[in-house]
Amino acid sequence: GGPHAAFLATKEEFKRQIPGRLVGVSKDVTGKPAIRLSLQTREQHIRREKATSNICTAQVLLAVMAAMFAVYHGPDGLRRIAERVHGLTLLLAEGLRRLGFEVLPKVFFDTIRLPVSKSQAEQIVARAEGQGFNFRRYEDGSIGLSLDEVSSEQEVHRLLQIFVGHDQLPFRLSELASSIDLNYPASLMRSSPYLTHEVFHRYHSEHEMLRYLYRLQARDLSLVHSMIPLGSCTMKLNATSEMLPVTWPEFARLHPFAPADQTLGYQTLFRQLEGWLAEIAGFTAFSLQPNAGSQGEYSGLMVIRAYHRSQGEGHRDVCLIPVSAHGTNPATAAMVGMTVVVVACDRNGNVDVADLETKAAEYRDRLAALMLTYPSTHGVFEASVRRICQIVHTHGGQVYIDGANMNAMVGLCRLGDIGADVCHLNLHKTFCIPHGGGGPGVGPIGVARHLVPFLPGHPVVKLGGPQTIGSVSAAPFGSPGILPISWTYIAMMGREGLTKATQVAILNANYMAKRLEKHYSILYRGELGLVAHEFILDLREFKESAGVEAMDVAKRLMDYGFHAPTVSFPVVGTLMVEPTESESKQELDRLCEALILIRAEIQEIVDGRQPRTNNVLKSAPHTAASVTASEWNRPYSREQAAFPASWVKHSKFWPSVSRIDEAYGDRHLVCSCPPMETYQN
């Protein structure tokens, strides 16, 4: 039943309202074309009141799989596949007509419907189940059939035998084939070319395809090279042993609406996973349906709205959101029709309780919810979190806690015990489902007892009761194909292992913060001078003293072989670092040493030993082409540019492009593939 990707298209005039991001073609400082993500519409990138998207985790990995399917087969291969599927469906339809069945509709691709009597349908469906086939039953009693790439003539033959009720058909399939016409009516025929880019015409052997994929892979600085310290992203180990069940056909080939008596194993897995998550987070029940953290937020707020309506208080529409809340929260509140009221934070990064009390009292007749991230996106545990929840409850609101930072709590504390009414968890963060370049993700929501009746339901499998908010995903359990990953992770780690992982994640963050505090300002700490599982490096002072900004440090880290931490979120001009529990002390030290060396490079600019413009930070990252060019007019050596630390000489990751012109990329969006010559030169 998933995960699966969907694609959205729009006219030019609406492109800046598209959720998520678009890929834009920009250029680097040398003029080389460079592809980048553009039009970032989430409020962590733009002003909160202008946010139009709460989409964070998309289904990027699945979109890549779909794209590579098209690359491998090309337009001719895809047409051959489609014609084969269509041809087999035509063969099946002609056979059924000769057996006396009416076949609808008159024009079809791979799906047909057969109007039959109720008793006839029951007999046919029973015979089908006995042969290992599931037929669709429409509400009017008719039967639906769909064929696909793995269908065969033998399968068509068996299907016809099921309908006739015995093994002897009054015709041969070869006789039917002569009467089949693959063409569609002229009004439906496509005449325009498709998949015209050269990439769809080059890689049609397995060796060529393999090499193409590896060339693309070599351009990615990933966890196989070094740690990815992205704050608020939890880029932890995705163990191979956790992945294995995803490949099992017993999981991978199940249809989302398969009969319940055929999915008993999956149902057991769902129930156990929901129970484990409820115990870990301290809630009565969980729904696995939301497909991403952002969708979990949406579902959670919809549950809260439904609850208020059930209490006769549908007018409650104000959502309080602290400045320290996670990035998607304001856009989510706007999407469900709530009015966002921002709550201030104090100088230590905590929610300003006095400001919260003032605004909760001001909007007490309209207060619907508070959206809080715990620990906060500032990287600290809110010492007053119970008081915060109490204030909201006193004024009639519900507390939604964003569980994006659950990696700092598993086994140590529970959101339900703290006072939350709803939360979502990110299985693709805390519970090890791979991010896959931005997805697939799973964002299940947990609720307190009084909100259980409002959890997402589904009309096809009769999930949920009369008060459910309805379905939020196409499949009743969201992305069941990848849920075995989180189930396996929890089962293998156990209670003690999960708790130890949390402790090490917090320990690693505090170790790095302590090592770096002599070189950089740590922006926020808790009351004991400690951070949670992530921390923020404040680089704002260097803009004036050296002309260096956070993005310069992020680009320079590529020369050291590291992916940058989260840049300018939640505070502009900072880097947010999250090491996770998966990294060894040696890897933590390596990143610390890189940042310390970069701090020394900044100091050279401050002291006037390097210019404020033409220096190693402003020119980073350095590509192989730039450091091997015949001309070198920079006030630092080629070695300092490309091999600034000893470990880089042993294993060098070369960036594909130099510094990118970001504004140019925002102006030059790519909504269809440009010709290959655009990328040459």
N, C-alpha and C positions, 0 to 999 in steps of 0.2 A: 503493500500500500504506500510505499514511499521509502526513502525520500524521492522527490521528483522536482524537476525544474519547470518553471513557466516563464513565458517571455512577454514583455509588454512593449508595444509600439505606440508612437504618438506623432502628431503633426509637428512641424517645426515650431509653431507658435507656443506649444505647451512643453517644450523640452526642458525648461527650467523648473517645471513642477513634477518631473519624473522622480519617483522615490529611488533611494539608493544612489548609485553613481553611474556615469557613462564613461566609456573609454575614449579619450581624446588623443589625437596625434599632435604632439608638440615637437620641439627641437631642442637639442642641447646647445651648449656654448660654441660648439664647433660647427653647428648647422645640421648635424646628423638628426634624422627623424627619431623621435623618442615617444613611445606610447606611455600614457599615464592616466590615472583615474582623475576625472574632472567633474565639475558640477556637483560638489558635495553639498547635499541638501539637509543633512542632519544638523541639529542645533549645536553639536560639539564643534562644528566647523564654521557655523554662521551664527548670527544673533538668534536667541531662542524664539523670539516672537515671530521670526521669519521662517522657522523650520517647517518644512512640508513633508518630511519623511521620518518615520521612526524605524525604518528598516536598517538593521545592523548586519546580522548574519544573513547572507543571501545563499542561494544554492549554487555557488560558483563552481564547486567541484563537479556537480552534475551538469552544469552548462558546458564545462570543458569536455566532459565525456560525450555529450551530444555533439559538440563541435568536432571532436576527433572522429566520431562515427561518420560525419559528413566528409571530413578530410580523407579518410581511408577509402570510402566508397565513391566519392565524387558524384557529380550530377548523373552520370550514366549509371553508376552502380545503384544509387538510390532509386532511379527510375526502374531498373531491372527488379529490385526488391519489391517496389510498389506494384509493378505489373504482375509479378508472381503471386503476391498476396491477393490482388484483385482477381487474377485469373482463377485461383483456387476457390475464391468466394463465388465467382460466376459459375464455376463447375458445380459447386455445392448447390447453388440456387437452381440451376437447370435440372439437376438430379431430383431435387425436392419437388419441382413443378411436375416432373414426369411421374412422381409418386403420388400426385394429386394434391399437393399442398399449395396454398397461396403464399407467395413470397413478396414481402414489402421491404423497403419502398421500391419503386420501379428503377430508380438510379441509385446505386450505392457503391461504396469502395470496399470495405471489409466487414461490414455489419449488416445483417438482415434480421427481419422479424417475421414470424409465422403465426397468423391468427388461427388458433385451434380451440376446440371446446375444452372446458375445465377437466373433464375426465380423460380426454385424449392427452392433454398437457401433463397430467399426473402420471400417466402410463409412460410417456416418452421421457420425462425427467427421471423417473425411477430407473428406466433402462439405462439412461445416460450415466447416472451415478454408479450403477453397477459396473459400467465400463470405464469408470474413472474420469468422466466428463462432468463439468458443472455448466448447466444452461441457465440463462437469465430468465426469470419469470416476471413479466410485466404485470402491472396492476389489473389490466383488462383480461389477463389469462393467457395472452400470447407468449411465445417463446422467442428469445433473442440469442443469436449466435454471432461471434466475431472470430475471424482468423487473423493470424499474424505471421511473422517471418519464420517461426519454427513449425508452422503447419506444413502438412505434406499431403500427397495424393492418398497415401494409406490412411491418414486421418480423415480425409473427406469420405473415403470408402466406408470407414467404421461409422461415421456420423450418419450416412445414408442408411446403413444397416439398422442403426438404433431407431430411426424414424419408421422404417418399414416393419420392424419387429422381428426380423429373422435374417439369416446370412445370405439369402439368395436375392440379388437385385435383378430386375427385368432388363438391365442394360449394362454395358461396359462403360467405364469412365472415358475410354478412348473414343467411344461413339459420341459422348457428350461434347468432347473438346472441339469437334469440328463445327459445332453450332455456336461457339462462344466468340463474341466480339469485344476486344479489350478497350475499344474507343468509347469515350464519353460523348454525350451530345455536344454539338459545336459550341453551344453557349457556356459549357463548363470546361472546355479544353483550354489549357494554358498555352499561350503562344510566345510569351516573353522568356528569355534565357534566365537561368538561375545558377547560383554558385559559380560565378564567372571568374572569381579570383584564382590566380595561378596555383595557390595552395591546395585547391580542391582538384587539381589535375596532375599532381606530381607524385603523391605518396601512396601508391596503390599496391605495393608489395609489402610484405611484413617487415623485411629488412629496412626498406626506405622509411616506413612508418615508425619503426623503432628508433632509427637514427634521428628522425625529425623530433620525436618526443624527447629524446635525450638532449638534443640541442636546446630545446626550450627549457628543459629541466636545469641545464647547466647555467642558465641565466638567472635562476632563482637562488637568492641567499636564504637558505632554509635551515631547519633544525639539524640537517645532516652536516652542516658546516659549523654552526655555533649556536649558542643560546639565542632565543628571540625574547628580549626583555620588555615586550610591549605591556605597559601598564594597563590594567583593566581587561586584559585579554586572556591571561592564564594559558600561555603557550607551553603546556607541559607534555610529558612523554605520552605518546599514543602507542602502547605496547602491541607488538605483533600478535601476541597470544590473545589479546582482547579483540583483534580484528578477525580472527579466523572464523567465528560463527557467521559473520556477514556473508561469507562465501558459500555457506551451506545452502543448497537449493530448498531444503525444508523451510528455511526462513526467506530466502531471496525470491523464490518463485510463487509465494502465496499471494493470492488476490486479496485486496482489502475487504471485499465483501464475500469471501468464501464462507460457506455454511459453518456455523459455530462448532458443529461436531467434528469438523476437519481441522480446527485450529486450537485444539486443547493445549498443545505445548506452548504456543504463543500466548494463549490466555493465562497460563500459569506464570510465564515470564512477565507479562504485564502486571499481574496482581502482585507478584513478589517485588517487582521494581517500584510500583506505586507504594507498597507498604514500606519498603526500605527508605524511600525518599521522605515519606510522611514521618517515619521515626527519626531520621536524620535532621529534618527541618522543624519538627514539632507541630505538625498539623494533623487534622482529622483525615483528610483525603487529598488525593492528587489526581490531576488530569494530565495525561501524556499527549494530548492532542495538539497543543501549540507547537509550531515548527521552528520557532526561533525565540530568543529572549524578547525581542520586540513584540512578537506575536503573543508571548506570555504576558507581557505588560498589558497589551490590548485586551486579552481575555480576562485578566484580573480586574481591570477597571470596568469592563462590561459586567462582570459578576457583581461588583460593588453597586453599579447603577441599577442592576436588576433587583438587588437586595433593597435598596432605598425605595424603589417603586413598589415592592411588595409591602413595605411599611407605610405606604401612602405618602412618601416623601420624595417623589420623583423630581421635585424642584431643586433638590440638592445637586449643584453642578460645579461647585468650586473645588479645585484641586490645588492644595498647597505643595509646592516643590522647592526644597532648599537649593541653593546655588551648588551645593556639594553633591547633588543627586546625579545618577548616571545619565549619560548623554541622551538617551532616547526618550526619557520620561516626559518632557514637555510636549513633544510632538504626539506622543501616544495619548496624552490627556486631551489634546486638541482634536484628535481623530475620533474620540468617543463623545465629543460634544461638551467637554468640560472647559471651564474658564480657568486658566493657569494664573495663580498668584504666587509670586516668587518670595521665598523666605531667605533672609540674610544669613550669613555665617560670620562667626567672630574671627579675630585675627589668628586663632589657632586652627582654623579650618572646621570647627564644630558648628552645628546648627545654633543660631542665636535664639535661645529659648525664650527670651523676652519678646523678640520680634514674632516668634511663632505664637506665643500666647496672645499678643495683640491682634494678629491677623485671624487666629482661630476664633477669638471673641467677636471681631468685626464681622466675620462671615458665618457666625454660628448658625444662622437660619438656612444658609445655603451650602454649608461645608459638606462635601461628599467624601473627600479622601485626602490623605497625605501620602505622597510618594517619597520614600526615603531609601537611600542606599546605605547598607550597613555591612561591613565597615564602609565608611564614606569613600567616594572617589578621590578624596584628598589623602587617602591612605591612613586614616586613623579610626579607632573605635570610639564612637560617640559615648562618652561616659554618662550622658544624660538621656540615653535612648529610651529607657523605661518612662521617664518623665515626659518625654516627647509624645510617646504613644498615649499616655494617660490624658494629656491635654487635648489631643484630637478626639479621643473617645468621649471626653467630658462634653465636648461641643457637638456631638452627634455624628462625627465622621468615622470612617474606617481607615485603617493603616495598611498601606501597601508597601512592603519592603522589597526592593530590588535585590535579588540574590546573585547578582553578577559576581560578587566578591565572596561567595560561599566558600571558596578555597581557604579562607582565613578562619572558618568557623566549624567545619565538619568535625564532630566528636568533642568539640569544646563548648559550644553554646548552640541554642536553637532559636530560630526567629519566632516561632510560635510562643515560646516561653517569654521572649522579650516583650511581646505585646502585639505582634503583627496579626492581621486578619487574613491577609493574602500575601503570597510571595511567588515569584517564579525562580526557577533554578536554570542555569545554563549547563546542560549535559555536555555540550561541546567545550566547556571550560573545565569546571570542577570534576566532571565525571568522564573525561577522556575521549569523547568523540572528536575526531580530527576536525580542525577548522577548514581544511581543504581549500585554502585561498579565500575563505569567506563563507564556508558552509560545506555540507549541510549542518544545520543546527537543530537543537531540540530545546524548547523552553517550557517545560511542564509547570503547571501552577498548583500550589498547595493552598488549602483554605481551612479556616476554622469551622467548627461544627455548624454554626448558623448560616454559613455560606455554601455548604455542600449541595443543596438542591439546585443551585444556579450554575454549577460547573458545565462546561461544554458538553453537548449531546451530539447525536447524529441520527438522521431520519432513516437511513438504510438499515443500520444494525440495531435500531431501537435503543440507543445509548442515551441516558439522561431521562429525567422526569418531566412533568408538566411545566416546571419553572426554569428549565435549562435556558441558557442564553442562545442555544442552537450550536451549530457546528462552526468552527473557526478554521478548519482545514478540510481538504477534500476527503481524506481518509480518517476514519474514526479514531485511530491512535497515532495520527500525525505521520511520523517517519519510522514505522516499525522495523524497517530493514536494518536500521543502525542502533536500535535500542539494545540488542544483545551486547554491544560494546560496553555500555554503562553497567548493564547487569553483570557482565563478566568482571569488570573492574571492581565493583563493590564486593562481589562474591570472593574474589581472590584476595582483596585487601583485608576484608573483615573489619570488625570494630577497632581493634588495636592498630591495624595498618592505616586505616583512614585517619584516625586521630594523630598518629605519628606523622603522616603526610602533612597535615595542617600545621603541626608544630614546626616541622622543618621548613615549610613555606614561610612562616613568620620569622623563624630564625635566620633564614637566608636573606630576607629583606633587611632585617636589622643589622646583620653582619655587614652587608654592602653599605648601608647608610652610615654605619660607624666608620668604615674604612674611608668613605668619600667625604665625610663632614669637614675634614681639614682642608679640602680642596674646593668644595662647592657648598652652598647654603642648602640645607634640607628644609623645605618650605614649611611642612606641617609635621607635628609630632603629637602623641597623646600626652596625658597628664604625667606619665612616668618617664617622658622623654623618648618613648619608643614609637615605632610605626607598626602598622599591621602587616599585611603581606606585600605591600608595595609602598613606594615613597616617591617624592617629587624633588627633583634637582632644580633649583632656581637659577636660571642663567641670565636673568634680566639685567643684572648689573654690567654684564659684558657688552651690551649693546652700546652703552655710552663710552665705556673705558677702552674698548677694542674694536667696536663696530661689528662684533660677533653676535649672531642670534642663534636660537635653539636649532633652527634648520641647518645652520652651518656645522654644528657639532654632530647632528644626525647624519649629514652627508659624509663627514670626515670619518665617522665610525665604520663606514663601508670600507675605507682603506685599511682599517684594522681587522676586517673580516667579520664585522658584527652588524646585525640588523639594528636599526635605531630603536630606542624606547619610544613610547607614545609622545608625540610632539605637540606642545601647546594645548594640551588638554589634561586636566580641566582648567588649567591656568595658562594664559598666553605667555610665551617666553620661557616655558619650562619643559623638562623631560620627566615623564613618569615611568619608573622602573619597577617591573614585577619579575623576579627571578624564578618563581615557583619552587616546588620541592624536588623537581626532577634533576636539577643541576648540581654537579659536584662542587666542592670548595675550589678545586683548581679552575673550573670554568668561571666561577664567581670572581676569583682573583684576576683572571685574564681580562674580564670586562672592566673590573676596577682599575687595573693597570692601564688599559686603553684610555679610560676617561681621565686618569691622572696625567697621562702623557699629553692628552689633548689640552688639559688645563695648563700644562707647561707651554704648549704652543700658543695658547691664548695670552699667556703672560709675556711671551716674546713680542707680541703685538702691543700689549700695554706698555712695555718698556721701550718701544720704538725700535726694537731690533728686527722687526718684520713690518712691512707696510700694512695699512688697514684694509687695502683692497686686494692686491696681488699676493696672497699668502696661502698656506696649505689648507686653511679652513674654507676660505671663500672660493677656492678652485676645486675643492673636493666635490665628488669623488674623482679619482684619477684612473683613467682607463689604460689598458695596455697600449692602445694607439697613441695616447698622449705622451706617455713616458718613453716610448720608443721613437717618437717623431725626431726628424733630423734637427729641428730647431727646438731650443729650450730657453725661453726668455723669462724664467721665473727666479726669484731670489732665494730659492731653496733647491736642494739637490733632487734628482730623480729618485734616488734611494729613499730620501725622506718622504717623498710623495707616495711611493708605492709600497715601501717596506719599512714602515715607521716603528715596528716592533719585531723582536727576534722571532716570535712564533709565526709571523706572516710569511717569513722566508720558507718555512717548512710546508705550509699549506695556504696558498694564495687564492682568494676569490677575486676575480676581476669583474668590476662593474661593466655592464654593456654600454652604458652611455655616460657622458659627463653631466654636469649640472644642467638641469632642465629649466626651460623657460615656462613657468607654470601658467602665467597669464595668457601666453600664446596658445597653450593647450586648451584653456577654457573657451577660447574664441574659435577653435577649430575642432569641433566635435566630429567623431566618426560614427555615422549611423549606418553606413554600408562600407564594404571593403574597397579601399582605393587600389588602383593598379599597382603591380609589383614594382614598376619603375620608380614609384614614389619613394620606395625604401632603398633604392640602389644609389650609387655614387659613393 
